[in-house]
Amino acid sequence: YLSIKALAASGSRIYAGTRGGGVFSTVDNGNTWAETNLGMSAVNINSLGKVISNNSFPSNIIFAVSGYTGIYRSTDEGDSWTPVNNGVTDLYANVLAIDSNQLFLGTTTGGVFRSSDTGASWNPINAGITNFKITDFARCSNHLFVSTWNGGVFHSLDNGNNWSAVNNGLPDLIVRALGVKGNAVFAGVGISGVAISTDYGSSWSSINNN
């Protein structure tokens, strides 16, 4: 399976999430790979957890997000998996963000869910979000950002309890990806390239010069 959707490293292993083959892992920097899908019914993996601040979870705890069956958690470095979808109403999950000891899940029709107990339970946190197809997360200082498909970017100052749109200057409301470097937030915008904000999303400008 060469269609790789996600990569993650934890402890001594590197993990690859595939489209059609589930999760593979390697302990020798990719020289050999082994299927690690015990307990997992999903074969299409969209995310293995994007660390947006720091990862406070032990290295043996790994998460995988499927496009059809929600979230899986492993407590033995991927050797076995258990579904952890309690409270998630949309199992077509796109992206999982790890923010210290919290998890943020972005779905296709259900918006954002948050877990504070290692994925055992989830709660929707969509106050202020007007487009529920979530594509990515990012954190810059105390600002939490979420990007959407055709709704632009939203940000929160209270850990996701409330959100507000921050799209001034954004050339397209289809935002596929977010990244942070220092105090700058970057957005991968539709077919309009890359936009940057240096004021926590209050304004954006395109940066596509060759």
C-alpha positions in Angstrom: 0.0 0.0 0.0 1.8 3.1 -1.2 -1.0 5.6 -0.7 0.2 7.2 2.6 -2.2 9.6 4.3 -0.4 10.1 7.6 2.9 9.7 9.4 3.8 9.8 13.1 6.7 8.9 15.3 6.5 7.8 18.9 9.0 6.0 21.1 11.1 3.7 18.9 8.5 3.3 16.1 7.4 5.2 13.1 3.8 4.8 11.9 2.3 5.1 8.5 -1.4 5.5 8.0 -2.5 4.3 4.6 -5.5 4.4 2.3 -6.7 0.9 1.9 -4.2 -0.9 4.2 -4.6 0.5 7.7 -1.6 1.2 9.8 2.0 0.0 9.3 4.9 0.5 11.7 8.7 0.2 11.5 11.4 -0.1 14.2 14.4 0.2 11.9 13.8 3.6 10.3 11.7 2.2 7.4 13.9 -0.7 6.2 11.1 -3.1 7.1 7.4 -2.4 7.8 4.8 -4.6 9.6 1.0 -4.3 9.5 -0.3 -3.3 12.9 -4.1 -3.5 12.6 -5.3 -5.9 15.3 -8.7 -4.8 16.5 -9.1 -2.2 13.8 -11.8 -2.6 11.2 -10.7 0.6 9.3 -8.4 0.5 6.4 -8.5 4.1 5.4 -6.5 6.2 7.8 -6.7 10.0 7.6 -4.6 11.0 10.6 -2.3 9.6 13.3 -2.5 12.7 15.5 -0.9 16.1 14.7 1.0 17.5 17.7 0.1 21.2 17.8 1.7 22.2 21.1 3.3 19.2 22.9 2.4 15.6 23.5 1.9 14.7 27.2 0.8 11.2 26.4 3.2 8.2 27.1 4.9 7.0 24.0 3.0 3.7 24.0 -0.3 5.5 23.4 -1.1 6.1 19.7 -4.2 7.3 18.0 -5.5 6.7 14.5 -8.4 8.4 12.7 -10.4 6.6 10.1 -12.5 8.1 7.4 -15.4 5.8 8.2 -15.2 4.3 11.6 -13.9 7.2 13.8 -11.0 7.0 16.3 -8.9 4.2 17.5 -6.5 4.1 20.4 -3.6 1.8 21.1 -1.9 1.5 24.5 0.8 -1.0 23.3 2.6 1.0 20.6 0.2 0.0 17.9 0.2 -3.8 18.4 -3.6 -3.7 19.1 -6.3 -1.1 18.7 -9.6 -0.2 20.4 -12.3 2.1 19.0 -12.8 5.2 21.2 -15.9 7.0 19.8 -18.0 7.7 22.9 -19.8 11.0 22.2 -18.7 11.3 18.6 -21.7 11.7 16.4 -19.9 11.8 13.0 -17.5 8.9 12.5 -16.2 10.3 9.2 -13.2 11.8 10.9 -10.6 13.9 9.1 -7.9 15.0 11.5 -6.8 14.6 15.1 -4.8 17.1 17.0 -2.8 16.4 20.2 -2.6 19.5 22.4 -0.7 18.6 25.5 -3.0 16.2 27.3 -6.1 17.1 25.2 -7.4 15.8 21.9 -9.2 17.7 19.2 -11.1 15.8 16.5 -12.2 17.3 13.2 -15.0 15.6 11.4 -16.8 16.0 8.1 -20.3 17.0 9.2 -20.1 17.2 13.0 -17.4 19.9 13.4 -15.0 19.7 16.3 -15.0 17.3 19.3 -12.7 17.5 22.3 -11.5 14.9 24.7 -9.7 15.4 28.0 -9.6 11.7 29.1 -7.3 10.1 26.5 -10.2 9.6 24.0 -12.5 7.8 26.4 -15.2 10.4 25.9 -15.8 13.3 23.5 -17.8 16.5 23.5 -18.8 18.7 20.6 -17.4 22.2 20.8 -18.8 24.2 17.8 -20.1 27.4 19.3 -19.4 30.0 16.5 -18.4 27.6 13.8 -20.5 27.9 10.7 -18.9 25.2 8.5 -18.6 21.8 10.0 -16.2 20.1 7.6 -12.9 20.4 9.5 -9.6 20.1 7.7 -6.9 21.0 10.2 -5.8 22.4 13.6 -3.0 24.7 14.7 -2.1 26.5 17.9 -0.2 29.8 18.1 0.4 31.0 21.7 -3.0 30.9 23.4 -4.9 30.9 20.1 -6.4 27.7 18.8 -7.1 27.6 15.1 -9.3 25.3 13.0 -9.6 25.4 9.2 -12.7 24.3 7.3 -13.7 23.4 3.8 -15.5 26.5 2.4 -15.8 28.3 5.8 -12.3 29.6 6.1 -10.5 29.8 9.5 -11.9 30.0 13.0 -10.0 30.7 16.2 -10.6 30.3 19.9 -9.1 31.9 23.0 -10.8 29.6 25.4 -9.6 26.2 24.3 -12.4 25.6 21.8 -15.4 26.6 23.9 -16.2 29.5 21.6 -15.0 30.2 18.1 -14.9 33.2 15.8 -14.2 33.5 12.1 -10.9 35.1 11.1 -10.9 35.4 7.4 -10.0 39.1 6.6 -7.8 39.0 3.6 -8.0 35.3 3.1 -8.2 34.7 -0.7 -10.3 31.6 -0.5 -12.6 30.0 2.1 -11.5 26.5 1.2 -8.6 26.0 3.6 -6.9 22.6 3.5 -4.0 23.0 5.9 -2.6 25.1 8.8 0.9 25.6 10.0 2.7 27.7 12.6 6.2 29.1 12.9 6.8 31.5 15.8 4.0 34.0 15.8 3.1 33.4 12.2 0.2 31.3 11.1 0.1 29.8 7.6 -2.9 28.6 5.7 -3.0 26.4 2.6 -5.8 28.0 0.7 -7.8 26.2 -2.0 -6.1 26.9 -5.3 -4.8 30.2 -4.1 -1.5 29.0 -2.6 -0.4 30.0 0.9 -1.6 32.9 3.1 0.1 34.2 6.2 -1.1 36.0 9.3 1.2 37.6 11.8 -1.6 39.0 14.0 -3.3 35.7 15.1 -5.6 35.6 12.2 -7.0 39.2 12.3 -5.6 39.7 8.8 -4.1 37.5 6.1 -2.0 38.1 3.0 -0.9 35.9 0.2 2.7 34.8 -0.1 3.1 33.0 -3.4 6.1 34.7 -5.0 8.6 32.3 -6.6 
